[in-house]
Amino acid sequence: MDLLKKYWPTPFKIKEKDITSFVVQLIIFVVACAVVGILIGVLASIPVIGIIFGILGAVVEIYGIVGIVLCILQFLGILK
C-alpha cells in the first residue's frame, strides 16, 4: 500500500463517502488524460516525435486509469 501511496498520492486524499473530494480528483485525472490524448493526436503525424509521444502518452493514460480506479476504491472505502 505504501508503494501505491508513493506513486498515486492524490486518490488517498479522498475521504470515504465524501462526494466533493471524489469528484474533484476524478475531474483532475480525466482532464489530464484528455489533454494528453489531444497532444498525442496532434503530434502523431510527426514520425519520430509521434512514436515518443505515443509511448509517453500510453504511460500517462495508464497512470490516469489506475488513479481513477484508486479514487473509486478509496471513495467506496475498500482501500485503507
C-alpha positions as CSV (number, residue, x, y, z in Angstrom):
1,M,0.0,0.0,0.0
2,D,2.9,2.4,0.7
3,L,4.1,1.9,-2.9
4,L,0.6,3.0,-4.2
5,K,0.6,6.0,-1.9
6,K,4.1,6.9,-3.2
7,Y,3.1,7.0,-6.9
8,W,-0.6,7.9,-6.6
9,P,-0.9,10.2,-3.6
10,T,-4.0,12.2,-4.7
11,P,-6.5,9.3,-4.6
12,F,-5.7,8.7,-0.9
13,K,-6.7,12.3,-0.1
14,I,-10.3,11.3,-0.7
15,K,-12.4,10.8,2.3
16,E,-14.8,7.8,2.3
17,K,-18.3,8.8,1.1
18,D,-17.2,12.5,0.5
19,I,-18.6,13.2,-2.9
20,T,-16.8,16.6,-3.3
21,S,-13.3,15.3,-3.0
22,F,-14.1,12.3,-5.1
23,V,-15.5,14.4,-8.0
24,V,-12.5,16.8,-7.8
25,Q,-10.0,14.0,-8.1
26,L,-11.9,12.3,-10.9
27,I,-12.0,15.6,-12.8
28,I,-8.3,16.1,-12.4
29,F,-7.5,12.6,-13.7
30,V,-10.0,12.8,-16.6
31,V,-8.7,16.2,-17.7
32,A,-5.1,15.1,-17.6
33,C,-5.9,12.0,-19.7
34,A,-7.9,14.2,-22.2
35,V,-5.1,16.7,-22.6
36,V,-2.5,14.0,-23.1
37,G,-4.8,12.3,-25.7
38,I,-5.2,15.6,-27.6
39,L,-1.5,16.2,-27.5
40,I,-0.8,12.7,-28.9
41,G,-3.4,13.3,-31.6
42,V,-1.7,16.5,-32.7
43,L,1.9,15.1,-32.5
44,A,1.1,11.7,-34.0
45,S,1.7,12.9,-37.6
46,I,5.4,13.7,-36.9
47,P,7.3,10.4,-37.4
48,V,9.9,10.2,-34.6
49,I,8.2,12.6,-32.1
50,G,4.9,10.8,-32.7
51,I,6.4,7.5,-31.6
52,I,8.0,9.0,-28.5
53,F,4.8,10.9,-27.5
54,G,2.7,7.8,-28.3
55,I,4.7,5.8,-25.7
56,L,4.7,8.6,-23.2
57,G,1.0,9.1,-23.7
58,A,0.3,5.4,-23.1
59,V,2.2,5.6,-19.8
60,V,0.3,8.7,-18.8
61,E,-3.1,7.2,-19.8
62,I,-2.3,4.0,-17.7
63,Y,-1.3,6.3,-14.8
64,G,-4.6,8.1,-15.1
65,I,-6.7,5.0,-15.4
66,V,-5.1,3.5,-12.3
67,G,-5.6,6.8,-10.5
68,I,-9.3,6.7,-11.4
69,V,-9.7,3.2,-10.1
70,L,-7.9,4.1,-6.9
71,C,-10.2,7.1,-6.5
72,I,-13.3,4.8,-6.8
73,L,-11.9,2.2,-4.4
74,Q,-11.0,4.9,-1.9
75,F,-14.4,6.5,-2.1
76,L,-16.1,3.2,-1.5
77,G,-13.9,2.5,1.5
78,I,-12.2,-0.6,0.1
79,L,-8.7,0.8,0.5
80,K,-7.4,1.6,3.9
